[in-house]
Amino acid sequence: MKLSNTHMLLYAVTDRRWSEGTTLYEQVEQALQGGVSTLQLREKNLGDEEFLKEALEIKELCKKYDVPLIINDNVEVAIKCGADGVHVGQEDMEASKVREKVGPDMIIGVSAHNVEEARRAVSNGADYLGVGAVFSTSTKDDVDVLSKETLKDICLAVDVPVVAIGGINQNNILELKGTGVDGVAVVSAIFSSENIVETCKKLRKLSEEMVRP
């Protein structure tokens, strides 16, 4: 699947901490029904076998809605399940090494927090960047909040799509207008919602407004 800027509009990152009383699969389908444009499957606490089983199920779901599936961190699971892409952080494998493993066609996303990291990631073969945290977030407690100036500088420094991440919700998404980002990556605002479909519809509409010149 060829990556486009539109795929960045509403990029959902899964988090099973809010799946009590339902299943992650059901939550993902609701998010896809609501207009999520890319889905990242993030599982920090599953073994590879369980992760792969889940990834294969979610892959079929994403295929049904024609939405790219990105696997967080685990390159081997991404390869084995035939995911559209893999996303790695600064502490994970370099994008160039990932490319050697996954071949020329898989999408590679890299987290970046400054211009230097962003440029290095792109020179190593990143197809898009996840940049943040743009707001304070409960999902990760070990990250600093980026200034809007840094976000703008990163967007100007690279020629690949940039998705903003970190504490984004319906109330603050439009504050990112004019920064140059191509969309938003959202975790808790989607998966903690009592009505995931409606929340995603609203977030998608707001993201489209945010990126409009």
C-alpha positions as CSV (number, residue, x, y, z in Angstrom):
1,M,0.0,0.0,0.0
2,K,1.4,3.4,-1.0
3,L,1.3,5.9,1.8
4,S,-0.5,9.2,1.2
5,N,-0.9,12.3,3.4
6,T,-4.6,11.4,3.7
7,H,-3.6,8.3,5.6
8,M,-2.3,10.6,8.4
9,L,-5.6,12.4,9.0
10,L,-6.8,10.2,11.8
11,Y,-4.2,7.7,12.9
12,A,-5.4,5.5,15.8
13,V,-3.0,3.8,18.2
14,T,-4.5,1.0,20.1
15,D,-4.4,0.7,23.9
16,R,-6.2,-2.2,25.5
17,R,-6.4,-0.6,29.0
18,W,-9.9,0.6,28.1
19,S,-11.2,-2.6,26.6
20,E,-12.8,-3.9,29.7
21,G,-16.3,-5.1,29.0
22,T,-15.6,-5.3,25.3
23,T,-12.7,-6.6,23.1
24,L,-9.9,-4.7,21.3
25,Y,-11.2,-6.2,18.1
26,E,-14.6,-4.6,18.6
27,Q,-13.1,-1.3,19.6
28,V,-10.9,-1.3,16.5
29,E,-13.9,-2.0,14.2
30,Q,-15.8,0.9,15.8
31,A,-12.8,3.2,15.2
32,L,-12.6,2.1,11.5
33,Q,-16.4,2.7,11.2
34,G,-15.9,6.2,12.5
35,G,-13.3,7.1,9.9
36,V,-9.9,6.2,11.2
37,S,-7.4,6.5,8.2
38,T,-4.5,4.4,9.6
39,L,-4.4,1.9,12.5
40,Q,-1.4,1.2,14.6
41,L,-1.5,-2.0,16.7
42,R,0.5,-1.4,19.8
43,E,1.0,-4.3,22.3
44,K,3.7,-3.8,24.9
45,N,2.7,-6.7,27.1
46,L,1.8,-9.5,24.7
47,G,4.2,-12.3,23.8
48,D,5.1,-12.6,20.1
49,E,2.7,-15.6,19.5
50,E,-0.3,-13.8,21.0
51,F,0.6,-10.6,19.3
52,L,0.9,-12.3,15.9
53,K,-2.5,-14.0,16.3
54,E,-4.1,-10.7,17.2
55,A,-2.3,-8.9,14.3
56,L,-3.6,-11.4,11.8
57,E,-7.2,-10.8,13.0
58,I,-6.8,-7.0,13.0
59,K,-5.2,-7.1,9.6
60,E,-8.3,-8.7,8.0
61,L,-10.4,-6.1,9.7
62,C,-8.3,-3.2,8.4
63,K,-8.4,-4.8,4.9
64,K,-12.2,-4.8,5.0
65,Y,-12.1,-1.0,5.6
66,D,-9.1,-0.4,3.2
67,V,-7.1,1.1,6.1
68,P,-3.3,0.5,6.5
69,L,-2.3,-1.6,9.5
70,I,1.0,-0.5,11.2
71,I,2.6,-2.7,13.8
72,N,4.3,-0.9,16.7
73,D,7.9,-1.9,17.3
74,N,7.8,-5.6,16.5
75,V,9.4,-6.0,13.1
76,E,9.1,-9.8,13.1
77,V,5.3,-9.7,13.8
78,A,4.9,-7.0,11.1
79,I,6.6,-9.3,8.6
80,K,4.9,-12.5,9.6
81,C,1.3,-11.0,9.6
82,G,1.9,-9.1,6.3
83,A,1.2,-5.7,7.8
84,D,1.3,-2.6,5.7
85,G,3.9,-1.1,7.9
86,V,5.9,-0.9,11.1
87,H,6.5,2.0,13.5
88,V,9.7,2.3,15.6
89,G,10.9,4.7,18.2
90,Q,14.3,6.3,18.8
91,E,15.3,3.5,21.1
92,D,14.3,0.8,18.7
93,M,16.0,-0.4,15.5
94,E,17.2,2.3,13.0
95,A,15.0,2.7,10.0
96,S,17.8,1.6,7.7
97,K,18.0,-1.7,9.5
98,V,14.3,-2.1,9.5
99,R,14.3,-1.5,5.7
100,E,16.8,-4.3,5.3
101,K,14.5,-6.7,7.1
102,V,11.1,-5.7,5.6
103,G,12.1,-4.9,2.0
104,P,11.2,-2.0,-0.2
105,D,7.4,-2.0,0.0
106,M,6.6,-1.9,3.7
107,I,5.7,1.5,5.2
108,I,8.2,2.5,7.9
109,G,7.2,5.1,10.5
110,V,9.7,6.6,13.0
111,S,9.1,8.7,16.2
112,A,11.0,12.0,16.2
113,H,11.2,14.8,18.8
114,N,13.5,17.3,17.1
115,V,14.7,18.3,13.6
116,E,17.9,16.3,13.9
117,E,16.0,13.0,14.7
118,A,13.5,13.8,12.0
119,R,16.1,14.3,9.2
120,R,18.1,11.2,10.3
121,A,15.0,9.1,10.2
122,V,14.1,10.2,6.7
123,S,17.6,9.8,5.4
124,N,17.5,6.2,6.8
125,G,14.3,5.5,4.9
126,A,11.3,6.6,7.1
127,D,8.1,7.0,5.0
128,Y,6.4,9.1,7.7
129,L,7.2,10.6,11.1
130,G,5.2,10.5,14.4
131,V,6.1,13.7,16.3
132,G,5.3,14.6,19.9
133,A,4.2,14.8,22.5
134,V,2.4,17.9,21.3
135,F,0.3,18.1,24.5
136,S,0.7,16.5,27.9
137,T,-0.5,12.9,27.8
138,S,-1.4,10.2,30.3
139,T,-0.5,7.4,27.8
140,K,3.2,8.1,28.2
141,D,4.7,9.7,31.3
142,D,8.3,9.9,30.2
143,V,8.0,12.4,27.3
144,D,8.4,16.2,27.2
145,V,5.9,18.4,25.4
146,L,7.2,19.8,22.1
147,S,6.7,23.5,21.3
148,K,4.7,24.5,18.2
149,E,7.9,26.1,16.8
150,T,9.7,22.7,17.0
151,L,6.7,21.0,15.3
152,K,6.8,23.6,12.5
153,D,10.5,23.2,12.1
154,I,10.3,19.5,11.8
155,C,7.5,19.7,9.2
156,L,9.6,22.2,7.2
157,A,12.7,20.1,7.4
158,V,11.3,16.9,5.9
159,D,9.5,15.8,2.7
160,V,7.5,13.0,4.2
161,P,4.1,13.1,6.0
162,V,4.1,14.1,9.7
163,V,1.5,13.0,12.2
164,A,1.3,14.8,15.6
165,I,0.9,12.6,18.7
166,G,0.4,13.1,22.4
167,G,-2.6,14.2,24.4
168,I,-4.7,15.2,21.3
169,N,-8.5,15.4,21.7
170,Q,-11.5,17.2,20.3
171,N,-10.8,20.3,22.4
172,N,-7.2,20.9,21.4
173,I,-6.8,19.5,17.9
174,L,-7.4,22.8,16.1
175,E,-4.5,24.4,18.1
176,L,-2.3,22.4,15.7
177,K,-3.6,24.3,12.7
178,G,-0.8,26.0,10.7
179,T,2.0,23.8,12.1
180,G,2.3,21.8,8.9
181,V,1.3,18.4,10.3
182,D,-0.7,16.1,8.0
183,G,-2.9,14.7,10.7
184,V,-3.1,13.4,14.3
185,A,-2.3,10.2,16.1
186,V,-4.8,9.5,18.9
187,V,-4.8,7.0,21.6
188,S,-7.0,7.6,24.7
189,A,-9.4,10.1,23.2
190,I,-10.5,7.2,20.9
191,F,-10.2,4.1,23.0
192,S,-11.5,5.5,26.3
193,S,-14.5,6.9,24.5
194,E,-18.0,5.5,25.4
195,N,-19.0,6.0,21.7
196,I,-15.9,5.3,19.6
197,V,-17.7,5.7,16.3
198,E,-19.0,9.2,17.0
199,T,-15.8,10.3,18.6
200,C,-13.8,9.2,15.5
201,K,-16.3,10.9,13.2
202,K,-15.8,14.2,15.1
203,L,-12.0,13.8,15.3
204,R,-11.8,13.1,11.5
205,K,-13.8,16.2,10.7
206,L,-11.7,18.3,13.0
207,S,-8.4,16.9,11.6
208,E,-9.6,17.7,8.0
209,E,-10.3,21.3,9.2
210,M,-6.9,21.5,10.9
211,V,-5.0,20.6,7.8
212,R,-7.0,22.8,5.5
213,P,-4.9,25.9,4.3
